[in-house]
Amino acid sequence: MFDQFTLGIEEEFQIVDPETRELRSHVSEILEEGMLLLGEKVKPEMIQSMIEVGTGVCANIQEAREDITTLRCIISGLAKKKGMAIVAASTHPFSKWSEQQIYDGDRYRLLVDELQMVARSLLIFGVHVHVGVLDPERRIQIMNAARYFLPHVLAMTTSSPFWLGFNTGLKSYRSEVFKKFPRTEIPDHFESFQQFQSYIDLLVKMNCIQDGSKIWWDIRPHHKFPTLEFRVCDIPTRVDDTIAIAALFQAIVAKLTVLIDKNLGFRIYHRRLILENKWRAIRYGLDGMLLDLGKQKEVPVRDLIRELLDFVDEVVDPLGSRKEIEHIHTILERGTSADEQLEVFQETGGDFNAVVDLLIQNTLENVPERCF
């Protein structure tokens, strides 16, 4: 049963100048060689100072770790050859979106034409985790229930406290930037896959979207692959954190599957209540309080996350991800990338260069130095 929960991870990296610490619109300089080495696992994104990599379909979390660390190694090596570095964080501390160049591709030209400044100002970077769910109906059932846990996981991944040279006071400013796009945030509850598909078909019929790829929810059934795609997170700076989060999403899907198979299910909460928790995760990260919607009271984020770990515990060993899941306790003790960025910023009297230096260093922590 547990071999059905395959994994795929996509990461979007900043391309920075290690001397000036600014973003550089130089993706084309590393893309050609990157495609020769990685094929479809590497691709540009709308902003030329961003490069995206994605694993293959991984049978387990160990395969995902090997793939994602190799991808970080290769892209970092290619960037270094051109005098650049990569950073895993969901916003750059001070670079301006107005100074970034748009990648020359039909898809991005159409997107900018449709969304105008909303698209141009999207200088954010994320991570997407795909978990295999073969049955479309089951995909919807699990999505409905998994929505409740999205703020919990977002709080563990925050990496975007700065924007355009300002301390925003938020741990995940990326989330606020992305809200400007249509069809984002927590999705509604759907009664069936057919109801979901009817919604997509109606939007296509009325010329709102071309296909399901223009649905940018925090969790969605992928429009091509038999997966649930988790899109809520900031990109963690450390690869170990990314792997832990991917393992947790896989465990949530597996646990909810076990409950559904036992005809137990999980309580479905209103989108408007889950959004209250998402805001708290955006604002305070691990240092805030989330709403325990079952008990109808505020609870420290870390306590709810530990409850989540208890909730999924029975599926962790069958999935073979005990070591990776245990790393979440390290995140809870150490804090997120946003916490570390803010600490360095305060210790250095507001030195953004020191923040970028930290991000460059931590992006390659536990990543091999040579891989090609």
C-alpha positions in Angstrom: 0.0 0.0 0.0 2.6 2.5 1.0 4.6 2.3 -2.2 1.9 4.3 -4.0 2.9 7.6 -2.2 5.6 8.6 -4.6 7.4 11.9 -4.1 8.5 14.8 -6.4 10.1 18.0 -5.2 10.5 21.3 -7.1 12.7 24.1 -5.8 13.1 27.7 -7.1 16.5 29.2 -6.4 17.6 32.8 -6.4 20.6 33.6 -8.6 22.8 36.1 -6.7 26.1 37.9 -7.1 28.2 36.8 -4.1 30.1 40.2 -4.3 27.2 42.6 -4.4 24.7 40.1 -2.9 22.1 41.3 -5.4 20.0 39.2 -7.6 21.3 38.8 -11.2 19.2 38.2 -14.2 21.6 35.6 -15.6 19.6 32.4 -15.8 20.5 31.9 -19.5 24.2 31.7 -18.6 23.7 28.5 -16.6 20.6 27.1 -18.2 22.2 25.7 -21.4 24.7 23.6 -19.6 22.2 22.8 -16.9 19.8 21.3 -19.5 22.6 19.2 -21.0 23.3 17.7 -17.5 19.8 17.6 -16.2 17.4 17.6 -19.1 13.9 18.4 -18.0 14.9 18.5 -14.3 15.9 22.2 -14.8 14.0 25.0 -16.3 13.7 28.8 -16.2 11.0 30.7 -14.4 9.3 34.0 -15.3 12.1 36.1 -13.6 15.6 35.7 -15.1 17.1 35.8 -11.6 15.4 32.5 -10.8 16.1 28.9 -11.8 13.9 26.0 -11.0 14.8 22.3 -10.5 12.7 19.3 -10.0 13.3 15.7 -9.0 12.1 12.7 -10.9 9.4 10.5 -9.5 10.9 9.2 -6.3 9.8 5.9 -4.7 10.7 7.1 -1.2 12.1 10.0 0.8 15.7 8.6 0.5 15.5 8.8 -3.3 14.1 12.3 -3.0 17.0 13.4 -0.8 19.6 12.0 -3.2 17.9 13.7 -6.2 17.4 17.1 -4.6 20.9 17.3 -3.1 22.4 16.4 -6.4 20.3 19.1 -8.1 21.4 21.7 -5.6 25.0 20.6 -6.1 24.9 20.8 -9.9 23.1 24.1 -10.1 25.4 25.6 -7.5 28.4 24.4 -9.4 27.2 25.8 -12.7 26.4 29.1 -11.0 29.8 29.2 -9.4 31.5 28.7 -12.8 29.8 32.0 -13.9 30.8 33.9 -10.8 27.3 33.5 -9.2 25.7 31.7 -6.3 22.3 30.2 -5.5 20.1 31.0 -2.6 17.1 29.1 -1.2 14.8 31.7 0.4 11.4 32.9 -0.6 12.3 36.6 -0.9 15.6 38.4 -1.5 16.3 40.8 1.4 16.7 43.9 -0.7 16.7 43.4 -4.5 13.8 45.2 -6.3 11.3 43.4 -8.6 11.3 46.5 -10.9 14.9 45.8 -11.8 14.4 42.2 -12.8 14.2 41.0 -16.4 11.4 38.7 -17.6 12.4 35.4 -19.2 11.8 35.5 -23.0 9.2 32.8 -23.5 5.6 32.8 -24.8 4.2 31.4 -21.5 5.7 34.3 -19.5 4.8 37.0 -22.0 1.2 35.8 -21.9 1.2 35.8 -18.1 2.6 39.3 -17.9 0.1 40.5 -20.6 -2.8 39.1 -18.6 -1.7 40.0 -15.0 0.4 43.1 -15.7 2.2 44.5 -12.6 0.8 41.6 -10.5 3.0 39.2 -12.5 6.0 41.6 -12.9 6.2 42.1 -9.1 6.2 38.3 -8.3 9.8 38.2 -7.1 9.2 35.2 -4.8 10.6 31.7 -4.7 8.9 28.5 -3.4 9.0 24.8 -3.1 6.3 22.4 -4.3 6.0 18.8 -3.1 4.1 16.2 -5.1 2.7 13.1 -3.4 1.3 10.3 -5.5 -2.4 9.6 -5.2 -3.5 7.4 -8.0 -7.3 7.6 -7.6 -8.8 11.1 -8.6 -11.6 10.7 -6.1 -9.2 9.9 -3.3 -7.1 12.9 -4.3 -10.1 15.2 -3.6 -10.9 13.5 -0.3 -7.4 13.9 0.9 -7.1 17.5 -0.3 -10.2 18.4 1.6 -8.8 17.1 4.9 -5.1 18.1 4.4 -6.1 21.7 4.0 -6.3 22.0 7.8 -2.6 21.2 8.2 -1.2 23.6 5.7 -0.7 26.5 8.1 1.1 24.2 10.5 3.6 23.3 7.8 3.9 26.8 6.5 5.0 27.9 9.9 7.9 25.5 9.8 9.2 26.8 6.4 9.1 30.6 6.7 12.0 32.2 4.9 10.8 35.6 3.6 10.9 38.2 6.4 12.4 40.9 4.2 11.0 42.7 1.1 12.7 45.5 -1.0 15.0 46.4 1.9 12.4 46.4 4.6 11.9 44.2 7.6 8.2 43.4 6.9 7.4 42.1 10.5 6.1 39.0 8.8 7.8 35.6 8.7 6.4 34.7 5.3 6.0 37.8 3.2 6.1 35.6 0.1 2.6 34.4 1.0 1.2 38.0 1.0 2.9 38.7 -2.4 1.4 35.6 -4.0 -2.1 36.4 -2.8 -2.2 39.1 -5.5 -2.5 36.3 -8.1 -6.0 35.0 -8.9 -7.0 31.5 -7.8 -4.6 31.3 -4.9 -4.8 30.6 -1.1 -6.6 27.7 0.6 -9.1 26.0 -1.8 -12.7 25.4 -1.1 -14.0 22.0 0.0 -15.2 19.9 -3.0 -17.8 17.1 -2.7 -16.2 15.0 -5.4 -13.6 14.9 -8.2 -16.5 15.5 -10.6 -17.4 18.7 -8.8 -13.8 19.9 -9.0 -13.5 18.9 -12.7 -16.7 20.8 -13.5 -15.3 23.9 -11.9 -12.2 23.6 -14.0 -14.2 23.0 -17.2 -16.4 26.0 -16.4 -13.5 28.3 -16.1 -12.0 27.0 -19.4 -15.4 27.4 -21.1 -15.7 31.0 -20.0 -12.1 31.8 -21.1 -10.8 32.4 -17.5 -8.0 29.8 -17.8 -6.5 27.6 -20.5 -6.2 24.6 -18.3 -5.8 23.5 -14.7 -2.2 24.8 -14.5 -3.7 28.3 -13.8 -5.1 27.1 -10.5 -2.5 28.2 -8.0 -4.0 27.0 -4.7 -1.9 26.1 -1.7 -2.8 22.5 -2.4 -4.2 21.2 -5.7 -4.7 18.0 -7.7 -2.1 18.3 -10.4 -3.6 18.9 -13.8 -1.3 16.3 -15.5 0.2 14.0 -12.9 -1.6 11.7 -10.5 -0.4 13.7 -7.5 -1.5 16.1 -4.9 0.7 19.1 -5.1 1.5 21.0 -1.9 2.4 24.6 -2.7 1.8 26.5 0.6 5.4 26.6 1.8 8.2 29.1 1.7 11.3 27.3 0.4 13.5 26.2 3.3 17.1 27.3 3.1 18.6 24.0 4.3 18.1 20.9 2.2 17.5 18.8 5.3 14.5 21.0 6.2 13.1 20.6 2.7 13.4 16.8 2.9 11.7 16.8 6.4 8.8 18.8 5.1 8.4 16.6 2.0 8.4 13.5 4.3 5.7 15.2 6.5 3.5 15.9 3.5 3.9 12.3 2.4 3.0 11.1 5.9 -0.1 13.3 6.0 -1.4 11.8 2.8 -0.6 8.3 3.9 -2.3 8.8 7.3 -5.4 10.3 5.8 -5.5 7.4 3.3 -5.4 4.9 6.2 -8.3 6.8 7.9 -10.4 6.8 4.7 -9.8 3.1 4.2 -11.1 2.5 7.7 -14.1 4.6 6.9 -13.1 7.1 9.6 -12.1 10.1 7.7 -11.0 13.5 9.1 -13.2 16.5 10.0 -13.5 19.0 7.2 -13.1 22.6 8.3 -14.3 25.7 6.6 -11.8 27.6 4.4 -12.4 30.8 6.3 -11.2 29.2 9.5 -8.1 27.7 8.0 -7.3 31.1 6.5 -7.2 32.5 10.1 -4.5 30.0 10.9 -2.6 30.7 7.7 -2.4 34.4 8.6 -1.0 33.6 12.0 1.6 31.3 10.4 2.5 34.1 7.9 2.8 36.7 10.7 4.4 34.8 13.5 5.8 31.6 12.1 6.8 29.2 14.9 6.5 31.9 17.6 2.8 32.4 17.4 -0.4 30.6 18.3 -2.6 28.7 16.0 -6.3 27.8 16.4 -7.1 24.3 17.4 -10.3 24.2 15.5 -11.5 21.0 17.1 -11.0 22.3 20.7 -11.8 25.9 19.6 -8.9 27.5 21.5 -5.5 29.0 20.8 -2.5 26.7 21.1 1.2 27.4 20.6 2.3 26.5 17.1 5.0 24.1 18.3 2.5 22.2 20.4 0.1 21.7 17.4 3.0 20.6 15.3 4.0 18.0 17.9 0.4 16.8 17.8 0.6 16.5 14.1 3.7 14.4 14.4 1.8 12.1 16.8 -1.1 12.0 14.3 1.1 10.7 11.5 3.3 8.5 13.6 1.8 5.1 12.7 2.6 5.6 9.0 6.2 6.9 9.4 7.9 3.5 9.7 6.0 1.9 6.9 7.1 4.8 4.7 10.7 4.5 5.9 10.9 8.2 6.8 11.5 8.1 10.6 14.9 9.8 10.3 13.6 12.5 8.1 10.5 13.2 10.2 12.6 13.4 13.3 14.4 16.4 11.8 11.3 18.4 12.4 12.1 18.5 16.1 15.4 20.2 15.1 13.4 22.9 13.2 11.2 23.5 16.2 14.2 23.9 18.4 16.4 25.9 16.0 13.8 28.0 14.3 13.2 28.6 10.6 15.3 30.4 7.9 13.2 33.5 8.6 14.2 33.3 12.3 17.9 32.9 11.5 17.8 35.8 9.0 16.2 38.1 11.5 18.7 37.1 14.2 21.7 37.9 11.9 20.0 41.2 10.8 19.6 42.3 14.4 23.1 41.1 15.5 24.8 43.0 12.6 22.8 46.2 13.1 20.7 45.7 9.9 23.4 44.4 7.5 21.5 42.8 4.6 24.8 41.6 3.1 25.3 39.4 6.2 21.9 38.0 5.7 22.6 37.0 2.1 26.0 35.5 3.1 24.2 33.3 5.7 21.7 32.2 3.0 24.4 31.3 0.6 26.2 29.3 3.2 23.1 27.4 4.5 21.7 26.7 1.0 24.7 24.3 0.5 24.7 22.8 4.0 24.9 19.0 3.7 25.1 19.4 -0.1 28.0 17.6 -1.8 30.7 20.0 -3.1 31.3 18.1 -6.3 28.8 16.1 -8.3 29.8 16.3 -12.0 
